[in-house]
């Protein structure tokens, strides 16, 4: 089964982490949470979920993972200020590994300059950012671009997001 890297920090959208992570685990995939500090607990912006960080960005190699998962909320915006997270995300896009980004998750991919010429969706407040990054924006519950990128807009879209992400991992 696949090893999925999940880049996450506090203020993530709770269900945009918990529901996909559960869906991946149920299919036998291993999700590794990555932040600045291994062993730290991060909290969702709704206060409903806490996540124990498995690994530090300083200690991981993207080559060790099969896919990347970026939950939404304020987390991706915080992570994209650190070049280590940007390079980590860029590796997956450049090497055509599956990438799953929901809500504000594509912000990290925008900063990595890896979205030009692709189709994607996101939370409506950053749709123009995707367009400026060269994306053909689709206001749909899930958009699959090629055999690599799965994006969704918001928590209501999670069932479609999980379905399409798990299809790519088979």
C-alpha positions as CSV (number, residue, x, y, z in Angstrom):
1,X,0.0,0.0,0.0
2,X,1.0,3.6,-0.4
3,X,2.9,5.9,2.0
4,X,1.3,9.3,2.1
5,X,3.0,12.4,3.4
6,X,0.6,14.9,5.0
7,X,2.0,18.4,5.6
8,X,0.0,20.0,8.3
9,X,0.2,22.5,11.2
10,X,-2.3,24.1,13.6
11,X,-5.3,25.8,12.2
12,X,-6.0,23.1,9.6
13,X,-9.6,22.5,8.8
14,X,-10.4,19.6,11.1
15,X,-12.6,17.3,8.9
16,X,-10.4,18.0,5.9
17,X,-7.6,16.1,7.7
18,X,-9.6,13.6,9.7
19,X,-12.0,12.2,7.1
20,X,-9.4,11.8,4.3
21,X,-6.8,10.4,6.7
22,X,-9.4,7.8,7.9
23,X,-10.4,7.0,4.4
24,X,-6.7,6.4,3.4
25,X,-6.1,4.2,6.5
26,X,-9.2,2.1,5.8
27,X,-7.8,1.3,2.3
28,X,-4.5,0.2,4.0
29,X,-2.4,3.3,3.2
30,X,0.0,4.8,5.8
31,X,-0.4,8.6,6.5
32,X,2.7,10.3,8.0
33,X,2.1,13.8,9.4
34,X,4.9,16.3,8.8
35,X,5.4,19.7,10.4
36,X,8.4,21.6,11.9
37,X,8.5,19.5,15.1
38,X,8.1,15.7,15.4
39,X,6.1,14.8,18.5
40,X,4.2,18.0,18.6
41,X,0.4,18.1,18.7
42,X,-1.3,20.5,16.3
43,X,-5.0,21.5,16.6
44,X,-7.6,22.1,14.0
45,X,-9.2,25.5,13.7
46,X,-12.6,24.2,14.9
47,X,-10.9,22.7,18.0
48,X,-12.4,19.3,17.2
49,X,-9.2,17.5,16.1
50,X,-5.7,17.3,17.4
51,X,-3.0,15.5,15.4
52,X,0.3,14.2,16.7
53,X,3.1,15.1,14.3
54,X,5.1,12.0,13.1
55,X,8.1,13.7,11.5
56,X,9.9,17.0,11.1
57,X,10.2,18.5,7.6
58,X,14.0,18.6,8.4
59,X,14.1,14.8,8.7
60,X,12.0,13.6,5.8
61,X,12.8,12.8,2.2
62,X,10.0,13.1,-0.4
63,X,11.5,10.1,-2.2
64,X,10.3,7.9,0.8
65,X,6.6,8.7,0.0
66,X,4.2,7.7,-2.8
67,X,1.8,10.6,-2.5
68,X,1.2,14.0,-0.8
69,X,-1.9,15.1,1.1
70,X,-2.5,18.8,1.9
71,X,-5.5,19.5,4.1
72,X,-7.1,23.0,4.0
73,X,-7.7,25.7,6.6
74,X,-5.0,28.2,7.5
75,X,-2.3,25.4,7.7
76,X,-1.2,25.5,4.0
77,X,-0.8,29.3,4.1
78,X,1.5,29.0,7.2
79,X,3.5,26.2,5.7
80,X,4.2,27.9,2.3
81,X,6.3,30.6,4.0
82,X,9.0,27.9,4.6
83,X,11.0,26.9,1.5
84,X,11.4,23.4,2.9
85,X,7.7,22.7,2.6
86,X,7.6,24.4,-0.8
87,X,10.4,22.2,-2.2
88,X,8.8,19.1,-0.6
89,X,5.5,19.8,-2.4
90,X,7.3,20.6,-5.6
91,X,9.0,17.3,-5.6
92,X,5.7,15.4,-5.8
93,X,4.3,17.6,-8.6
94,X,7.6,17.5,-10.6
95,X,7.9,13.7,-10.2
96,X,4.2,13.1,-11.2
97,X,3.4,11.5,-7.8
98,X,-0.3,11.8,-6.6
99,X,-1.1,15.0,-4.8
100,X,-4.4,15.6,-2.9
101,X,-5.2,19.1,-1.9
102,X,-8.5,20.3,-0.5
103,X,-9.9,23.8,0.2
104,X,-6.9,26.1,0.8
105,X,-4.4,23.2,0.2
106,X,-3.5,24.4,-3.3
107,X,-1.9,27.5,-1.8
108,X,1.3,25.5,-1.1
109,X,1.3,24.3,-4.8
110,X,0.8,27.9,-6.0
111,X,3.9,28.9,-4.1
112,X,5.8,25.9,-5.5
113,X,4.9,27.2,-9.0
114,X,3.7,23.8,-10.1
115,X,0.1,24.4,-11.3
116,X,0.4,26.2,-14.6
117,X,-1.5,24.5,-17.3
118,X,-3.5,22.2,-14.9
119,X,-7.1,22.0,-14.0
120,X,-8.0,22.3,-10.3
121,X,-10.5,23.6,-7.8
122,X,-10.3,25.1,-4.3
123,X,-12.1,27.2,-1.8
124,X,-13.8,30.1,-3.6
125,X,-11.7,32.8,-1.9
126,X,-8.5,31.6,-3.5
127,X,-10.0,30.7,-6.9
128,X,-8.5,33.9,-8.5
129,X,-5.1,32.9,-7.0
130,X,-5.3,29.6,-8.9
131,X,-6.2,31.4,-12.1
132,X,-3.2,33.8,-11.7
133,X,-1.0,30.7,-11.2
134,X,-2.1,29.5,-14.7
135,X,-4.8,27.0,-13.6
136,X,-8.0,26.3,-15.4
137,X,-10.3,26.7,-12.4
138,X,-13.4,24.5,-12.1
139,X,-16.1,25.1,-9.6
140,X,-16.8,21.4,-9.0
141,X,-16.8,19.1,-6.0
142,X,-13.7,17.3,-7.2
143,X,-11.3,17.9,-10.1
144,X,-8.8,15.3,-11.2
145,X,-6.0,16.5,-13.4
146,X,-4.2,13.9,-15.3
147,X,-3.3,10.9,-13.2
148,X,-1.8,13.0,-10.5
149,X,-3.7,15.9,-8.9
150,X,-7.0,15.7,-7.0
151,X,-8.5,18.9,-5.6
152,X,-11.7,19.7,-3.9
153,X,-13.4,22.9,-2.6
154,X,-14.7,22.4,0.9
155,X,-15.8,19.9,3.6
156,X,-19.0,19.0,1.7
157,X,-16.8,17.7,-1.1
158,X,-14.8,15.2,1.1
159,X,-16.7,12.1,0.0
160,X,-15.8,12.8,-3.7
161,X,-12.3,13.9,-2.8
162,X,-11.7,10.6,-0.9
163,X,-13.2,8.5,-3.6
164,X,-11.0,10.0,-6.4
165,X,-7.8,10.1,-4.2
166,X,-8.2,6.5,-3.3
167,X,-8.8,5.6,-7.0
168,X,-5.4,7.2,-7.8
169,X,-3.7,5.1,-5.1
170,X,-4.9,1.8,-6.5
